[in-house]
């Protein structure tokens, strides 16, 4: 079959419909052209798919569900005539995942000697071209002059440097404050306690009376030994009211006595 020409009307229609139409819709609009020819003409006309409005037909959705786990997104995009971004978005909305073995195989292929990306890898044992050379020996004077503008100057602070007094919150909800350079932080409630009462003795912690870790009023802070904290506040029964805690402790003591008597009885029967 010979090459079919594109009329001006067809070109205008392609410009209007290409961005928002599926491959199936385009083939229906241009029955005299193969889909490859449609894509080629779109490239010549510099047309692009509108990924925000790309519509997958029911048949394409079924195909995507079947093929996605074992097919690359590039191949899927070519199959459906859309962008890779559209494939990824639709797969995410459908909750589709790549097959684990497919991922492993793809990863292995990337490290084969004949893989296209291999030529960009820095080979183990390769000697850098500028090893042992002075800068002037591998860069022009103009390039060296341009590099001076972006060099890190002695004493220059990094862009993310935080001054003393800066605060941050850790994943446990505790606020830390920067107290020294270059990057020394301490928990803020401990700093405030020491400002009022002096150094915290070894083996002691500072806690919050109301449990709010951002309430730094000195009246809300109290000191406690770590051993007492483990016995009370951090124990499994600390979340219960005091009367319930006492009942649990009494039950524990009773169980210990029962176990002790049972052990004595077993020993007497054995003897």
C-alpha positions in Angstrom: 0.0 0.0 0.0 1.5 3.4 -1.0 2.0 6.3 1.2 -1.2 8.3 1.8 -1.0 12.0 1.8 -2.6 14.3 4.4 -5.1 16.8 3.4 -5.3 20.2 5.0 -8.6 19.3 6.6 -7.1 16.1 8.1 -4.2 18.1 9.5 -6.5 20.6 11.2 -8.6 17.8 12.6 -5.5 16.0 13.9 -4.3 19.2 15.6 -7.7 19.6 17.2 -8.2 16.0 18.4 -4.7 14.5 18.9 -4.1 15.8 22.4 -7.3 14.5 24.0 -8.1 11.4 21.9 -7.2 7.8 22.5 -5.4 5.7 19.9 -8.6 3.9 19.1 -10.5 7.1 18.6 -7.7 8.5 16.3 -7.8 5.3 14.2 -11.6 5.8 13.7 -11.1 9.5 12.8 -8.4 8.7 10.2 -9.3 5.2 8.8 -7.0 5.8 5.7 -3.9 6.1 7.9 -2.2 3.6 10.2 -1.7 4.6 13.8 2.1 4.7 13.2 1.4 7.2 10.4 -0.8 9.3 12.7 1.9 9.4 15.3 4.5 10.3 12.7 2.4 13.2 11.4 1.7 14.4 15.0 5.5 14.5 15.6 6.0 16.6 12.4 3.2 18.9 13.5 4.8 19.1 17.0 1.6 17.8 18.7 1.6 16.4 22.2 -0.8 14.4 24.2 -2.7 16.3 26.9 -1.9 14.0 29.8 -4.3 15.8 32.2 -7.2 14.8 29.9 -6.1 11.5 28.4 -9.0 9.1 28.6 -8.5 5.3 28.8 -11.3 3.3 27.2 -12.7 0.3 29.0 -10.8 -2.0 26.7 -7.5 -0.2 27.4 -8.2 -0.3 31.1 -8.6 -4.1 30.9 -5.4 -4.4 28.9 -3.6 -2.2 31.4 -4.7 -4.4 34.3 -3.5 -7.5 32.5 -0.2 -6.1 31.1 1.0 -3.6 33.7 2.7 -6.1 36.1 4.9 -7.5 33.4 5.3 -4.7 30.9 7.5 -1.6 30.9 5.7 1.8 31.1 7.4 2.9 27.9 5.9 -0.1 26.0 2.5 0.6 27.5 2.6 4.3 26.6 3.4 3.4 23.0 0.7 0.8 23.0 -2.0 3.2 24.2 -0.7 6.3 22.4 -0.3 8.3 25.6 2.5 9.5 27.8 4.3 7.5 30.4 3.0 9.9 33.0 -0.6 8.9 32.0 0.2 5.2 32.4 1.7 5.8 35.8 -1.2 7.9 37.0 -3.8 5.4 35.8 -2.0 2.5 37.3 -1.7 4.3 40.6 -5.5 5.1 40.6 -6.2 1.4 39.8 -3.8 0.2 42.5 -1.7 -1.7 40.1 1.8 -2.9 41.0 4.7 -4.3 39.0 5.5 -8.0 39.4 8.5 -8.5 41.7 10.3 -10.8 39.3 9.7 -8.3 36.5 11.4 -5.6 38.6 14.3 -7.9 39.4 14.7 -8.8 35.7 14.6 -5.1 34.7 17.3 -4.3 37.3 19.5 -7.1 36.1 19.2 -6.0 32.5 20.5 -2.5 33.4 23.8 -4.0 34.5 24.4 -6.2 31.5 27.4 -5.2 29.3 25.3 -4.4 26.2 22.6 -2.3 28.0 22.5 1.3 26.6 22.9 2.9 30.0 26.1 0.9 30.7 28.2 3.3 28.7 27.4 6.1 31.2 28.6 4.0 34.2 32.0 4.8 35.7 33.9 1.5 35.3 35.6 0.0 38.4 39.3 0.5 38.2 39.2 3.3 35.6 41.7 6.0 36.2 40.3 9.6 36.1 41.6 11.6 33.2 42.7 14.4 35.4 44.5 12.3 38.1 47.8 13.9 39.1 47.2 16.9 37.0 47.1 20.5 38.1 43.8 22.4 37.4 45.5 24.5 34.7 46.5 21.4 32.9 43.0 20.2 32.2 41.0 23.4 32.3 41.3 26.6 30.3 42.0 29.9 32.1 38.5 31.1 31.2 36.9 27.9 32.8 39.0 28.3 35.9 37.9 32.0 36.2 34.2 31.0 35.8 34.6 28.3 38.5 35.8 30.8 41.1 32.3 32.4 41.4 30.8 29.1 42.7 33.7 27.9 44.8 33.0 27.3 48.5 34.9 30.1 50.3 36.9 29.4 53.6 34.6 30.3 56.5 31.5 30.4 54.3 28.4 29.0 55.8 26.3 26.4 54.0 22.9 27.4 52.6 21.1 25.3 55.3 23.2 26.5 58.2 21.1 27.2 61.3 22.1 29.9 63.8 22.4 29.3 67.5 18.9 29.4 69.0 17.3 27.6 66.1 14.8 25.0 67.0 13.6 21.7 65.5 11.1 18.9 66.5 12.1 15.3 66.4 9.8 12.4 65.5 8.9 11.9 69.2 7.6 15.5 69.5 10.5 16.8 71.6 11.8 20.3 70.7 15.6 20.7 70.4 17.5 24.0 70.4 20.9 24.7 68.9 23.3 25.7 71.7 26.7 25.6 70.0 28.4 25.5 66.6 28.8 23.7 64.4 25.7 21.7 65.0 25.2 21.0 68.7 21.5 20.6 69.7 20.0 19.9 73.2 16.4 19.2 74.2 14.8 22.6 75.0 13.1 21.5 78.2 16.4 20.3 79.6 18.1 23.6 78.6 15.3 25.6 80.4 15.5 23.5 83.5 19.3 24.0 83.7 18.8 27.8 83.3 16.7 27.8 86.5 18.2 24.9 88.6 21.6 24.3 87.2 23.1 21.1 85.7 20.9 18.0 85.6 22.5 15.2 87.7 23.4 12.0 86.0 20.6 9.4 85.9 17.8 12.1 86.0 15.3 13.1 83.4 13.2 16.3 83.0 9.5 15.6 82.2 6.3 17.6 81.6 3.5 17.6 84.2 0.7 18.0 81.7 2.3 15.7 79.1 2.5 18.5 76.5 6.1 18.4 75.1 5.9 22.0 73.9 4.8 23.6 77.2 8.1 24.9 78.5 6.8 26.9 81.5 9.2 26.1 84.4 6.2 25.3 86.5 5.3 22.5 84.1 8.7 20.8 84.3 9.8 18.4 87.0 12.9 16.2 87.6 12.7 12.4 88.1 15.2 9.6 88.3 15.3 7.3 85.3 14.6 4.3 87.5 11.5 5.9 89.0 10.4 6.9 85.6 10.6 3.3 84.3 8.8 2.0 87.4 5.9 4.5 87.1 5.5 6.8 84.1 7.0 4.4 81.5 5.6 1.2 82.9 2.8 -0.7 81.2 0.3 0.3 83.9 1.1 4.0 83.9 -1.7 4.8 81.5 -4.4 3.6 84.0 -5.9 5.6 86.9 -4.1 5.3 90.3 -6.7 3.0 91.8 -6.5 0.7 88.8 -2.7 0.7 89.1 -2.9 -0.3 92.7 -5.3 -3.1 91.9 -3.0 -4.4 89.1 0.0 -4.3 91.5 -2.0 -6.2 94.2 -3.0 -8.8 91.7 0.6 -9.2 90.7 1.7 -9.7 94.3 -1.1 -12.2 94.9 -0.1 -14.2 91.8 3.5 -14.3 93.0 2.4 -15.7 96.4 0.2 -18.3 94.7 3.1 -19.4 92.4 5.4 -19.6 95.4 3.0 -21.9 97.3 2.4 -24.1 94.2 6.2 -24.5 93.8 6.6 -25.4 97.5 3.8 -28.0 97.1 5.4 -29.5 94.0 8.7 -29.8 95.8 7.2 -31.5 98.9 5.3 -34.0 96.7 8.5 -34.8 94.7 10.5 -35.4 97.9 
